[in-house]
Amino acid sequence: MDAVFYIAAVVAILATVMLITRLNAVHALLYLIVSLLSVGVVFYTLGAPFIAALEVIIYAGAIMVLFVFVVMMLNLGARTLETERTWLRPAGMWTGPCVLSAVLIAEVAYLLFKVGPAAQGVAFVQPKRVALALFGPYVIGVELASMLLLGALVGAYHLGVGKRERLETQDVIDSDAKRTAFGGDPVRTGAGGPSRAA
């Protein structure tokens, strides 16, 4: 079980790193699915099969479908890839995350080699205990998390729609300038869509 735990943990870390560094949103979602599945394996090896099943069914299933719908609504194109490529320059962006990750890796190494592995109990966490904890003392936290997710979805949709409209307007302006430069009729945009100038 220890070998399965460590293999799943390494897969989760590598998939998460690949998720962060991918420019294509669909590729990043695929790595996120792999990361969530490996976290489910980690939960199972720690004696929480119910949480592992929730990780696979809810996060790797339902939430990922929601993410795919958001990506489809935003309709990201080649310009977005170029923008993200400029954002992911390693000059100063990676300094903070790398320092924090190094601190966490040092803590994990200290716990593994100095303190020793934690004693693993054989008792499984029952689904009833999880439900009583989630919908008992932590019900406010669960509801607030769901509201935050909904707000993030609505905000991402509005930001993406506004950006897409600006990009479409810029494309029309660029094509209008090219037509005018080569002696063609400019394209005018209005409430009824693009139309030829009279």
WOKAJO-V237801 format. One record per backbone hydrogen bond with DSSP energy under -0.5 kcal/mol. CO is the residue of the C=O (numbers start at 0). NH is the residue of the N-H. If there is no record, write none. Layout:
BEGIN
((CO & NH) (CO & NH))
END
This chain:
BEGIN
((0 & 4) (1 & 5) (2 & 6) (3 & 7) (4 & 8) (5 & 9) (6 & 10) (7 & 11) (8 & 12) (9 & 13) (10 & 14) (11 & 15) (12 & 16) (13 & 17) (14 & 18) (15 & 19) (16 & 20) (17 & 21) (18 & 21) (23 & 27) (24 & 28) (25 & 29) (26 & 30) (27 & 31) (28 & 32) (29 & 33) (30 & 34) (31 & 35) (32 & 36) (33 & 37) (34 & 38) (35 & 39) (36 & 40) (37 & 41) (38 & 42) (39 & 43) (40 & 44) (41 & 45) (42 & 47) (43 & 46) (46 & 124) (47 & 51) (48 & 52) (49 & 53) (50 & 54) (51 & 55) (52 & 56) (53 & 57) (53 & 58) (54 & 59) (56 & 61) (57 & 62) (58 & 63) (60 & 64) (61 & 65) (62 & 66) (63 & 67) (64 & 68) (65 & 69) (66 & 70) (67 & 71) (68 & 72) (69 & 73) (70 & 74) (70 & 75) (76 & 80) (77 & 81) (78 & 82) (79 & 83) (80 & 84) (81 & 85) (82 & 86) (83 & 87) (85 & 88) (88 & 92) (91 & 95) (92 & 96) (93 & 97) (94 & 98) (95 & 99) (96 & 100) (97 & 101) (98 & 102) (99 & 103) (100 & 104) (101 & 105) (102 & 106) (103 & 107) (104 & 108) (105 & 109) (106 & 110) (107 & 111) (108 & 112) (109 & 113) (109 & 114) (110 & 115) (118 & 120) (123 & 125) (125 & 129) (126 & 130) (127 & 131) (128 & 132) (129 & 133) (130 & 134) (132 & 137) (135 & 138) (137 & 141) (138 & 142) (139 & 143) (140 & 144) (141 & 145) (142 & 146) (143 & 147) (144 & 148) (145 & 149) (146 & 150) (147 & 151) (148 & 152) (149 & 153) (150 & 154) (151 & 155) (152 & 156) (153 & 157) (154 & 158) (155 & 159) (156 & 160) (157 & 161) (158 & 162) (159 & 163) (160 & 164) (161 & 165) (162 & 166) (163 & 167) (164 & 168) (165 & 169) (166 & 170) (167 & 171) (168 & 172) (169 & 173) (170 & 174) (171 & 175) (172 & 176) (173 & 177) (174 & 178) (175 & 179) (176 & 180) (177 & 181) (178 & 183) (179 & 182) (185 & 187) (185 & 196) (187 & 194) (189 & 192) (192 & 189) (194 & 187))
END
